[in-house]
Amino acid sequence: MAKPLIQLALDSLDFNQTLALAEQAAPYVDIFEIGTPCIKYNGVDLVRELRARYPKKLILVDLKTMDAGEYEATPFYAAGADICTVLGVSGIATIAGVVKAAKAHHAEVQVDLINVADKVQCAKEAAAAGVNIIGVHTGLDAQAAGQTPFSDLLDITELGLPVRVSVAGGIKESTVTQVVRAGADIIVVGAAIYGAASPADAARRIRTLADGGSNTHRQMVINKIGDILSATDDSYNVKLTHMLDNAKRVYVSGAGRSGLITRFFAMRLMHSGYDVNVVGDTVTPSIRRGDLLIIISGSGETEQLVAFTKKAREVGADILLISAKSDSTIGDLADAVLQVGRSDQYSKVVGMPMGTVFELSTLFFLESLISHIIHEKGIAEEEMRYRHANLE
């Protein structure tokens, strides 16, 4: 069975916001749907712009044509639309007009079954008229009244018509697998992507589910860390390496689980040849001008770490904060702040409590930094192994 296509409903009236959303979700979706409000407001220019930017994506224009099918659809096919929609309630004559326009441009037609009383009969007649896609669609008003498209979807897929079946109506992560099992060829997703804190992250998760993947807890953790690292500035490895190389000595500090991450990092820095100390160890010497203090703190507000930062500032040491926030008390005192991910990615994640998202993402970020260092400097593993502790 072929994997279903993911269709993103672009419903904003704003031209630039529509293009920005398309750019974020593009790696994970197959069809850009220019929603009815969006196409009414922006017109054929938006079709042309999306076609120019995404020549390999399918573009669906949700005209919901009700009359004058050929006349209304033709300019949108000419502008680059691959699919235009016509309402099932419009009647076969109007549907046939859109089919004629589509054939003239080697394109496709979707019949939207929204508000059709006898959806099965309409689907049969539309297929016989040459329609390519049957759209099972529960509209926003119907969704608000508690309706879903799942029963209608089963009715249509069981007909075995020589068409693809599209489903729309409140589809989200928790229901993607259900519609795939029901036989949907095209899954239309709107608010679950454009209403998410990170549309790209949401689109990727939905893509994974549609392709037969699962949202196990293990996969959830992997996905979240991947999302954070993808949003982290690629130039940080170069910036941090430069600060390390210009420091006489390196000091690292963090509290709680972030403190454990600093120890992982300190060990690898030592293996890489840096003079590194962990703040709080009994043999850690006093910090001086020319040294570098690296603080790892998701909030940038931990009182003990603020005190360490102020002391380092008094003696003239350089200070680097690695944080989940761009602005904080420690950040204001630091010479540089490396923000891991974006602030909006740290909202509550069930199953990853109390800083886990930041801590694990930072661990992976710092491991990638070490990889950068040893490759850039040509440090052999044998050299690192030579520095490894042998009193253990």
SULRAWO-V659798 format. One record per pair of residues at least 12 apart in sequence whose ideal C-beta (glycine too) atoms are under 6 Angstrom apart, sorted by the first residue. I is the first residue (numbers start at 0). J is the second residue. D is the distance in Angstrom with one decimal. If there is no record, write none. Layout:
I:J:D + I:J:D
This chain:
2:210:5.4 + 3:179:5.8 + 3:183:5.6 + 3:184:5.6 + 3:186:5.2 + 3:209:5.3 + 4:29:4.0 + 4:30:5.8 + 4:185:4.8 + 5:28:4.6 + 5:29:5.5 + 5:186:5.6 + 5:206:5.9 + 5:209:5.8 + 6:30:3.9 + 6:32:5.2 + 6:185:5.4 + 6:187:4.5 + 7:24:5.2 + 7:28:4.5 + 7:31:5.9 + 7:192:5.9 + 8:32:4.8 + 8:34:5.1 + 8:187:5.9 + 8:189:3.6 + 9:33:5.6 + 9:34:5.7 + 9:37:5.5 + 10:34:3.9 + 10:36:5.9 + 10:37:5.7 + 12:40:4.4 + 14:41:5.4 + 20:193:5.6 + 20:198:5.9 + 23:198:4.7 + 23:199:4.4 + 24:192:5.9 + 24:198:5.5 + 24:202:4.1 + 27:202:4.0 + 27:203:5.0 + 27:206:4.1 + 28:202:6.0 + 30:57:4.3 + 30:59:5.4 + 31:49:5.6 + 31:56:5.6 + 31:58:5.3 + 32:59:4.5 + 32:61:5.7 + 33:45:5.9 + 33:60:5.2 + 34:61:5.3 + 35:61:4.8 + 35:63:5.3 + 38:60:5.6 + 43:74:5.8 + 43:78:4.7 + 46:75:5.9 + 46:78:4.2 + 46:79:5.5 + 46:80:5.5 + 47:78:5.0 + 50:79:3.2 + 57:81:4.5 + 58:80:5.3 + 58:81:5.3 + 59:82:4.1 + 60:75:4.7 + 60:80:4.5 + 60:83:5.0 + 61:84:5.0 + 62:83:5.3 + 62:84:5.6 + 63:84:5.7 + 63:86:5.3 + 64:85:4.3 + 64:97:5.9 + 65:86:5.4 + 65:89:4.9 + 66:93:5.8 + 68:85:5.8 + 68:93:4.2 + 68:96:2.8 + 68:97:4.0 + 69:96:3.7 + 69:99:5.1 + 69:100:4.6 + 72:97:4.7 + 72:100:4.3 + 73:100:4.6 + 76:100:5.7 + 76:104:3.8 + 76:106:5.0 + 81:106:5.5 + 82:107:4.7 + 82:109:5.5 + 84:109:4.7 + 84:111:5.0 + 85:97:4.4 + 85:110:5.9 + 86:111:5.4 + 87:110:5.0 + 87:112:4.8 + 87:115:4.2 + 87:121:4.4 + 88:114:5.9 + 88:115:5.6 + 91:124:5.8 + 91:128:5.7 + 94:125:5.8 + 94:128:5.4 + 95:128:5.3 + 98:128:5.9 + 98:129:4.5 + 107:131:4.0 + 108:130:5.0 + 108:131:5.7 + 109:132:3.8 + 109:134:5.0 + 110:125:4.2 + 110:130:4.9 + 110:133:5.8 + 111:134:4.5 + 111:136:5.2 + 112:135:5.8 + 113:136:4.4 + 113:138:5.2 + 118:151:5.7 + 119:154:5.7 + 122:155:5.4 + 126:160:4.4 + 126:162:5.1 + 131:162:6.0 + 132:163:4.8 + 132:165:5.4 + 133:155:5.7 + 133:162:5.2 + 133:164:5.3 + 134:165:4.4 + 135:148:5.0 + 135:151:4.9 + 135:152:4.8 + 135:155:5.6 + 135:166:4.8 + 136:167:4.7 + 136:168:6.0 + 137:168:3.0 + 142:168:5.8 + 142:169:4.8 + 148:166:5.3 + 148:168:4.1 + 152:166:5.0 + 152:181:4.9 + 153:181:5.4 + 156:182:3.5 + 163:184:3.9 + 164:183:5.8 + 164:184:5.2 + 165:185:3.8 + 166:178:5.2 + 166:183:4.4 + 167:187:3.5 + 170:186:5.9 + 170:188:5.2 + 171:191:4.0 + 172:204:5.8 + 175:205:5.6 + 175:208:4.2 + 175:209:5.6 + 176:208:5.8 + 186:209:5.9 + 188:205:5.8 + 196:343:4.9 + 200:226:4.5 + 216:350:5.5 + 223:356:5.9 + 224:359:5.5 + 224:360:5.2 + 224:363:5.8 + 227:340:3.7 + 227:344:5.7 + 227:360:4.0 + 230:340:4.9 + 230:341:4.9 + 231:339:5.4 + 231:340:5.7 + 235:337:5.0 + 236:368:5.3 + 236:371:4.1 + 239:368:5.8 + 240:372:5.8 + 242:291:5.8 + 242:319:5.8 + 246:290:5.9 + 246:291:3.5 + 247:289:4.3 + 247:290:5.4 + 248:274:4.6 + 248:290:4.6 + 249:273:5.4 + 249:275:4.4 + 249:291:5.1 + 250:276:5.1 + 250:278:5.5 + 250:286:5.5 + 250:292:4.7 + 251:264:6.0 + 251:265:5.0 + 251:277:5.9 + 251:293:4.8 + 252:278:3.7 + 252:294:5.6 + 252:307:5.5 + 253:295:3.8 + 254:301:4.9 + 256:358:4.9 + 257:295:4.6 + 257:358:5.9 + 260:295:5.7 + 260:358:5.9 + 260:361:5.6 + 260:362:5.2 + 261:295:5.3 + 264:365:4.7 + 265:277:5.1 + 267:369:4.5 + 270:383:4.1 + 270:386:5.1 + 271:372:5.4 + 271:378:5.9 + 286:311:5.6 + 286:316:5.0 + 287:314:6.0 + 288:315:3.6 + 290:316:4.6 + 291:317:4.8 + 292:311:4.3 + 292:316:5.4 + 292:318:5.0 + 293:319:4.9 + 294:320:5.0 + 294:329:5.7 + 295:321:4.8 + 296:322:5.7 + 297:323:4.3 + 297:354:5.4 + 297:357:4.0 + 299:320:5.9 + 299:322:4.6 + 299:324:5.4 + 299:327:2.6 + 299:329:4.3 + 299:330:5.0 + 300:327:5.6 + 300:328:5.4 + 305:328:5.4 + 305:329:5.9 + 308:329:5.0 + 308:332:4.9 + 312:332:5.5 + 317:334:5.1 + 318:333:4.3 + 318:334:5.4 + 319:335:5.1 + 320:333:4.3 + 320:336:4.8 + 321:337:5.0 + 323:345:5.2 + 323:357:4.6 + 324:342:5.9 + 325:338:5.0 + 339:360:5.3 + 339:361:5.3 + 339:364:5.5
